Amino acid sequence: MMRIGLLGCGNIGHIIARHAGSFTISAVFDQVFARAGEIASISGATVYEDFDSFINADFDIVVEAASVSAVKRYAPEVLSHRKDMVVMSVGALTDAGFRETIRTKARENGRKIYIPSGAIFGLDNLKIGRISTIKKLLLRTTKSPASLGIEAKERKQIFFGKANECIKSYPKNVNVSVAMSLAAGMDTDVELIVDPAVDQNVHELFIEGDFGETYIRVTNMPSPDNPATSYLAALSVLSLLEEIEDPIIVGT
Ligand SMILES: NC(=O)c1ccc[n+]([C@@H]2O[C@H](COP(=O)([O-])OP(=O)(O)OC[C@H]3O[C@@H](n4cnc5c(N)ncnc54)[C@H](O)[C@@H]3O)[C@@H](O)[C@H]2O)c1
């Protein structure tokens, strides 16, 4: 059974811990020690007070559910310790230099970096963009003022531009667009809308290319065991963990 080292023990970490079954959580690390302790009590994992002891523990893969800064700080070391890595804080990979650093480290150590589909459908098929032209790649995300942490009395566009730029103003709202860019091999156009009338995140994908065109609209339900996290994002990382060990890989 696959043994996980969990880096980051917040909302997603708790959901992963509650659904362990086909994998076990062996080691946990969080900058807030008490949070790691909570996960340890659910999973029986060992809590580590510092990253060095955590990364030297005996497990197969690090699941990062912490922050962009944690990915930037720790990913190279994870890979040099010959461990695979699942990255939830995908925003870290907007930096092309950093992306190449970890790609090289992973190659040198025979490791993989996995990026879950997160809160959208269709990420798998976007990979066709690496071999066939995509003419339009647009993500329209609509969120409530509370979810964006701003005040707004009416629906309005608050950002339009590239995913790479969006991270500068809205670092917590780019994971989906960055995952799309990485899948397609090109920067995604992002339209961010605040709407007081919505209470769920809505992602709309508009894609046109040599293959034809598609439109995907996803309304994200909150996780039943943690309303702060989209259920689809939680299901996506859990299904990725299931698939890693399966010899039959489904999807492009
Ligand atoms: N890819 C996706 O679709 C997707 C979906 C949801 C969340 N996310 C991302 O996943 C990450 C985790 O989300 P969450 O809702 O569980 O967040 P959270 O804030 O509930 O939990 C994050 C935990 O990580 C810890 N942490 C942060 N930086 C750390 C560091 N440098 N070293 C050690 N511990 C650190 C925090 O103390 C906290 O306990 C976030 O970056 C979020 O943006 C991605």
The ligand as a MOL file (V3000), in Angstrom:
LIG
                    3D

  0  0  0     0  0            999 V3000
M  V30 BEGIN CTAB
M  V30 COUNTS 44 48 0 0 0
M  V30 BEGIN ATOM
M  V30 1 N -5.3980 22.4730 -7.2500 0
M  V30 2 C -6.6050 22.8000 -6.8060 0
M  V30 3 O -7.6090 22.7320 -7.5040 0
M  V30 4 C -6.7380 23.2680 -5.3970 0
M  V30 5 C -7.9960 23.2550 -4.7610 0
M  V30 6 C -8.0830 23.6920 -3.4440 0
M  V30 7 C -6.9350 24.1550 -2.7800 0
M  V30 8 N -5.7410 24.1780 -3.4420 0 CHG=1
M  V30 9 C -4.5170 24.6590 -2.7750 0
M  V30 10 O -4.0770 23.6670 -1.8680 0
M  V30 11 C -3.4110 24.2780 -0.7660 0
M  V30 12 C -4.0340 23.7580 0.5470 0
M  V30 13 O -5.3920 24.1290 0.5870 0
M  V30 14 P -6.1990 24.0550 1.9590 0
M  V30 15 O -7.5920 24.5020 1.6620 0
M  V30 16 O -5.9750 22.7430 2.6160 0 CHG=-1
M  V30 17 O -5.4440 25.2350 2.7940 0
M  V30 18 P -5.4250 25.4630 4.3810 0
M  V30 19 O -5.0420 26.8790 4.5690 0
M  V30 20 O -6.6680 24.9460 5.0070 0
M  V30 21 O -4.2200 24.5190 4.8860 0
M  V30 22 C -2.8780 24.7380 4.5520 0
M  V30 23 C -2.0070 24.1600 5.6730 0
M  V30 24 O -0.6610 24.1730 5.2280 0
M  V30 25 C 0.1720 24.7290 6.2310 0
M  V30 26 N 1.2910 25.3970 5.5600 0
M  V30 27 C 1.2490 26.4690 4.7420 0
M  V30 28 N 2.4870 26.8090 4.3320 0
M  V30 29 C 3.3280 25.9230 4.9270 0
M  V30 30 C 4.7440 25.7520 4.8960 0
M  V30 31 N 5.5360 26.5940 4.2120 0
M  V30 32 N 5.2760 24.7320 5.6060 0
M  V30 33 C 4.4840 23.9040 6.3270 0
M  V30 34 N 3.1380 24.0120 6.3980 0
M  V30 35 C 2.5750 25.0080 5.6990 0
M  V30 36 C -0.7130 25.7020 7.0030 0
M  V30 37 O -0.2340 25.8860 8.3310 0
M  V30 38 C -2.0660 24.9860 6.9680 0
M  V30 39 O -2.2410 24.1260 8.0640 0
M  V30 40 C -3.5790 25.8080 -0.9470 0
M  V30 41 O -2.3960 26.3550 -1.4970 0
M  V30 42 C -4.7270 25.9180 -1.9490 0
M  V30 43 O -4.6380 27.1010 -2.7550 0
M  V30 44 C -5.6320 23.7400 -4.7140 0
M  V30 END ATOM
M  V30 BEGIN BOND
M  V30 1 1 1 2
M  V30 2 2 2 3
M  V30 3 1 2 4
M  V30 4 1 4 5
M  V30 5 2 4 44
M  V30 6 2 5 6
M  V30 7 1 6 7
M  V30 8 2 7 8
M  V30 9 1 8 9
M  V30 10 1 8 44
M  V30 11 1 9 10
M  V30 12 1 9 42
M  V30 13 1 10 11
M  V30 14 1 11 12
M  V30 15 1 11 40
M  V30 16 1 12 13
M  V30 17 1 13 14
M  V30 18 2 14 15
M  V30 19 1 14 16
M  V30 20 1 14 17
M  V30 21 1 17 18
M  V30 22 2 18 19
M  V30 23 1 18 20
M  V30 24 1 18 21
M  V30 25 1 21 22
M  V30 26 1 22 23
M  V30 27 1 23 24
M  V30 28 1 23 38
M  V30 29 1 24 25
M  V30 30 1 25 26
M  V30 31 1 25 36
M  V30 32 1 26 27
M  V30 33 1 26 35
M  V30 34 2 27 28
M  V30 35 1 28 29
M  V30 36 1 29 30
M  V30 37 2 29 35
M  V30 38 1 30 31
M  V30 39 2 30 32
M  V30 40 1 32 33
M  V30 41 2 33 34
M  V30 42 1 34 35
M  V30 43 1 36 37
M  V30 44 1 36 38
M  V30 45 1 38 39
M  V30 46 1 40 41
M  V30 47 1 40 42
M  V30 48 1 42 43
M  V30 END BOND
M  V30 END CTAB
M  END
